Amino acid sequence: MSTEPSEFSQRYLRSWAEAFLNKADQHFSVLEIDWLIEEVSGRSRLDLLTTPEKEFSHTEVKRFQSLIVRRSRGEPVQHILGFTEFYGHRILVSRDALIPRPETEGLVTLALDFLRSKSDNLILDIGTGSGCIAVALEIEAPGNTIIGIDISKPALELAQRNAELHRIEVGWQLGDMYSAETIPGDSGQVDLIVSNPPYILDSDVVSLQTEVREFDPLLALTPGSDHLKPYRALAELASERLRAGGAVIVEIEERSGPEVMEIFTTVGISQVRTHVDLAGLDRIVFGLKK
Ligand SMILES: C[S@@+](CC[C@H](N)C(=O)[O-])C[C@H]1O[C@@H](n2cnc3c(N)ncnc32)[C@H](O)[C@@H]1O
């Protein structure tokens, strides 16, 4: 009797997909194959695990194969699915904004720790993109006023779709961090400023993985030839807008910790420190307004 798996079985589809992506020289995680199998079958991970013998329909197999072909050409799995998970919440993604990254979740955790000390905070998320940080903060710590600001109108439209998905209220505003008058919040009235600004040098963009270089908007990746420019603007904003005791929390490129700390210290922000990500790399700078 043959032990070859059927072409409609989970086992066959998984090994076919792995071989196809390896042959295309595509860097991928097997988790991505799981997500695409869940997507085409409409079955939960638990169901797939507990009934591995259940076969897929011809239509499901064809759709799975077409999604794997897209992945083999470098399209991020999050774009194929149209969403990702951020801080345990679904976030819709598109080519108009950066795909939320797991490293950024650490910024949300620090912000939530800070918010615990006081309610009814005014929070600015500068460079909000998909709105992932603002949405996670509103879901996890309701009762504050959160404004997500971005220079990209299409990104703000995506952010609004994310707020609607979670049935929450976040204020979205078009603004440029380099023009303080376009950023909301009166002087000395803001409790918390969070930001994951573009921080990759323009000359380094060419060496990024295809799926980042070609699918994340350039505006979200690089501020140009001066990778510290956003932090100078954010430090000025923090120094002017934060109330005494207010906090600023920004994501950084792992080698920029000392320079970014100095920028915030120079404008009078106190207790400036870095926090590491899950890989042990400096990823966040935190400071308080005196
Ligand atoms: C690295 S992405 C971060 C997006 C999102 N906050 C996240 O963590 O996934 C940076 C965002 O900053 C926005 N941005 C770039 N230049 C800006 C500027 N001068 N003023 C405001 N936002 C800007 C980009 O459009 C992009 O959405």
The ligand as an SDF file (V2000), in Angstrom:
LIG
                    3D

 27 29  0  0  0  0  0  0  0  0999 V2000
    8.5140   53.7620   10.5890 C   0  0  0  0  0  0  0  0  0  0  0  0
    6.8880   54.2730   10.1110 S   0  0  0  0  0  0  0  0  0  0  0  0
    6.0150   53.8830   11.5980 C   0  0  0  0  0  0  0  0  0  0  0  0
    4.5610   53.5780   11.4050 C   0  0  0  0  0  0  0  0  0  0  0  0
    3.8610   53.0470   12.6610 C   0  0  0  0  0  0  0  0  0  0  0  0
    3.8850   54.0250   13.7260 N   0  0  0  0  0  0  0  0  0  0  0  0
    4.5040   51.7450   13.1180 C   0  0  0  0  0  0  0  0  0  0  0  0
    5.1610   51.7560   14.1760 O   0  0  0  0  0  0  0  0  0  0  0  0
    4.3630   50.7190   12.4270 O   0  0  0  0  0  0  0  0  0  0  0  0
    7.0850   56.0330   10.1320 C   0  0  0  0  0  0  0  0  0  0  0  0
    5.8500   56.8480    9.7790 C   0  0  0  0  0  0  0  0  0  0  0  0
    6.2280   58.2390    9.8400 O   0  0  0  0  0  0  0  0  0  0  0  0
    5.5790   58.9400    8.7990 C   0  0  0  0  0  0  0  0  0  0  0  0
    6.3520   60.1540    8.5210 N   0  0  0  0  0  0  0  0  0  0  0  0
    7.4490   60.2890    7.7440 C   0  0  0  0  0  0  0  0  0  0  0  0
    7.8660   61.5600    7.7430 N   0  0  0  0  0  0  0  0  0  0  0  0
    7.0120   62.2590    8.5430 C   0  0  0  0  0  0  0  0  0  0  0  0
    6.9190   63.6270    8.9400 C   0  0  0  0  0  0  0  0  0  0  0  0
    7.7900   64.5340    8.5030 N   0  0  0  0  0  0  0  0  0  0  0  0
    5.9290   63.9840    9.7640 N   0  0  0  0  0  0  0  0  0  0  0  0
    5.0250   63.0670   10.2140 C   0  0  0  0  0  0  0  0  0  0  0  0
    5.0610   61.7630    9.8660 N   0  0  0  0  0  0  0  0  0  0  0  0
    6.0380   61.3540    9.0470 C   0  0  0  0  0  0  0  0  0  0  0  0
    5.5360   57.9540    7.6430 C   0  0  0  0  0  0  0  0  0  0  0  0
    4.5280   58.2900    6.7260 O   0  0  0  0  0  0  0  0  0  0  0  0
    5.2990   56.6340    8.3870 C   0  0  0  0  0  0  0  0  0  0  0  0
    3.9260   56.3480    8.4620 O   0  0  0  0  0  0  0  0  0  0  0  0
  1  2  1  0
  2  3  1  0
  2 10  1  0
  3  4  1  0
  4  5  1  0
  5  6  1  0
  5  7  1  0
  7  8  2  0
  7  9  1  0
 10 11  1  0
 11 12  1  0
 11 26  1  0
 12 13  1  0
 13 14  1  0
 13 24  1  0
 14 15  1  0
 14 23  1  0
 15 16  2  0
 16 17  1  0
 17 18  1  0
 17 23  2  0
 18 19  1  0
 18 20  2  0
 20 21  1  0
 21 22  2  0
 22 23  1  0
 24 25  1  0
 24 26  1  0
 26 27  1  0
M  CHG  2   2   1   9  -1
M  END
$$$$
